[in-house]
Amino acid sequence: MTWNVWWRFGSMWVARHEAIAQTLLLANSDVIALQEVWGTRATNQVAALGAELGLHGAYAGPSYPPATDVARDPRDAGVEVGIGLLSRWEITGWRVVRMPARHRAFDPVAVVATIAHPVAPLHVVVGCLEYDPAYNDDRLAQAALLAELATDPALDGPLPVVVAGDLNAPAGSPLLRPLADVLTDAWVAGNGDPAVVTAPAEAGPELLGQRIDHVYFRPGMFNRPVTVTETSAPGDAVDGVTPSDHRAVLCALEF
């Protein structure tokens, strides 16, 4: 599962956190990639959710959006935007990789995680890509980096390699060509509804009404086929509180 949980934006982020936790509990996903999670020097949202849900968690930052792009509550000064991973099994590897970002004053990160799945190590690449259409060169370069990380022969093994995140481009976009050329879109492979929208209502015109959050995968070995048996897009309101401006993407992989 991958989900952009909308940082501390909006006036109800505490209530939204509770709705996020409830949504994740009901989704019951084994592995959850998160974007736009908050982090401070003392703690972070991934750790909080992990403690509440009984899951292993890890966090890295900074990520998008940068502080200069979006108005924030002054009380949140110094609170970072990051990415993270929750897992039913222990996270035994956590490699933070700087992504190319020629147009930004900071280096956004992606992560290559290794999870102690009971069968064999499961490798997951988590990222959140550039969203400004003026910086599409960065978004394309970042997609190429995720593809490079996912196809590293060091990750070969019995289980699939997964890429999950808010990629800020719809399926079929040339900006995701580096990923589509070497990986499989799990939503498409699982016959997910092509009309599902995960982008926020205030997304730019090129993203509005699109599925911009994605799960990609490749088999860990040529003779280890992967089947997608279920797709869904969690994110309905919980007790009247909409948990995020994005919907999540959940894909069940059978291998």
N, C-alpha and C positions, 0 to 999 in steps of 0.2 A: 504494500500500500504506500502511496505517496500523497502528501497533503501540505499545501501552503496554508499555515494557520494564522496569518495576518498579524503577526507581532503583537504590539500593544495598541494598535490603531483602533480608533473608535472610542466611544465613551464607556463601553461595557466590556473591556478586555478581561476583567476578573470573572465576570459571569460567562464570557465566551470560553475562558479556560476550562471552566467546569463543564460546559457543553462539549468542548473538544474531548475532554477525558471520557465523558459518557459515550460520545460517538465512537471513540477508539475501543472502548470496552465492548460495545455492541458489535463492532466490526470483527473483533477477535482475530486480528491479523497477526501472523507470526513475525513479520518484519515490516517496519513502518519508517519510511524516509520522511523527514519533516523539513520544511523551509519557512523562512520568516519566523523563527523562534527567537525569543529574547534571551539575552545572556548578560550577567553582571560578573564582577570579580568574585562574588561570593557563591553564586549559583546560576542556574539557567532553567528554561522551561522544559527541556528534555529530561533533566534530572528530576524535576517536580512531577512530570507525567509518569516517568518510570517508577518513582516511589509510590504514586497513587495506584498504578495499574499492575505493579509487581513485575515490571519488565526491566531488562538491562538497557542502559542508555549511554549515548556519547554525543558530544557537542563540539562544533568548530565554528569559527567566525574570523573575519567578518563576511557578510554576504549582502545581497541586495534586499531592499533599496538602501542607498547611502543616506546618511542623516541629512545631507543638504537638499535632497530631492523632495522630501515629504515633510509637511508640518507635523511637529510632535509636541506633546505636552512637556513643558519645561521640567517637570518632575522626573521625566525619563531621560534627562541628560546623562550620558555615559552608559546607557543601556544599549548593548550591541544587538544588531540583527545577525542571526546566524542560521546554520543548518544543523540537522541532527539525525540520529537514528535510534529507534527503539527496537528491541529484539526479545523474543521469547527465550533465546539462548544467549550465552555469554558472548560478548564482543571481544574477540581475542586480538584483533588487529585494527589499527586506526591510523591511516596515513593521510595527512592533510597536504593538499597539493594546491599551489597558487595557480589561478586561471589567468589567461591573458586578458588585459583590460587597458588598452591604450588610452581610453577616454576618461578613465576614472582616476581619482587621486588616492585610491587604495587598491589593494590586491584581494579581490574576492576569492574564496577558496572552494574547492571540491574535496571530497573525501573518498578514499578507497577503504572499505571496512571488510573485515573477515569475521564471520560468525561461526561459532562452534555448533553447527547443525549436527544432529546425532549420526547422520550418515557420513558426512565429510565436510570440510570447510566450505562455507557458502560466502562468496564474494559479492559485495554490493557497492556500487559507485553512486554517490549522492551529490547532486548539484542543483544550483539555481542560476539560470543564465541571465545575461543582460536583457533588459526589457525595452530600452529606448530605441525606436526604429532608426534614429540617427546614428546609432552605434551598432548596426547590423554586422559590421566587420568583426567586432568583438564577439557577438553572439555566435557567429559562424566558427570563429576560432575556438571558442569555448566548447561548442558541440564537437568539434574535431578532437579536442583534448579528452572529452569524456569517452569518445569512441576509441581513442588510443589507449586510455587507461583500461577500458573494458576488454580490449583484445590483447592485452599483455599476456604472452605465453606463460608467465609465472602464475597466472590465475587458472590455468587449465586444470581440470579435475572432473570427478564424477558429477558434480552439481553445476547448474547453470550459473553464469555471471549475469548480474542484474544491474541495470542503470535506472535510477528513479529520481524524479525531481520535477520542479517547475521549470520547464524549458522555454517558456515564453514564445512559443511558436506552435502553430497547429500542425497536426499530422499532414504530411505531404509537402510541407514548406521546404523550399531549397535550403533554408537555414539549418534544417535537421538532416540534410542529406548525408553528412558524415556518419551519423548514427544509423540512419535507415539503410545505408549501403552495407553495413557489417552486422547489424543486430535486427531482431524481430520486434515489432510493436506488439506488445502483449494484448493490448485492447483489441486490435484488429484480429490477431490470431485467435482470440477468444470470442469473436463475433460480437464484440461490444457495440452498443447502440452508436451509430455514426453521428447522431444528432446530439449526443451528450455535450453539455457546455460546462467547462470548469473555470473559465476566465471570469474575473470580477466584472461587475456591471460598469465600472469606470475604466475598463481596459481601453487601450487605444483602438482605433478603427480596424487595424489589421489583426487584432486579437479578439475583438468583441464577438461573442457568440461562438467561440471555438473551444475545443479541448486542447489546452496548452500544457497540461500536466500529464506526464507520461511514465510508463514502465516499459523499458526495453530489456531484452535478454539475448544471450547466445548460449548454446549448449557448451558445457565445459569440455566435452570431447565429442568428436564427430559421431560416435556410435551411442551417444546418450541423448536421445530425443526428448524434447520438452513439449508438453501439451498445456494449453491454457483452458481450464475447465469452467471458469466463472469470471465474470466481470461485473462491477457495480461502481457507483459514484456516490458514496456516503457524503453527508453534509446537510441533511435536513435540520430545521430548527428543533431545538430541544427545550421544551417548556417555554416556548415563545422566543428563545434566544437563538439566533443564527450563529453557528460557531465560527465561521470564517467567510471571507468574501470569495474564496475558491471552494469548489467541491473537490473531494478527494478522488483518487483513482485506485481501485482495488482490483487486483488480478490474481487468481489462484493458479499457481504453476504446479503441474504434476510431472514428476520425473522419476 
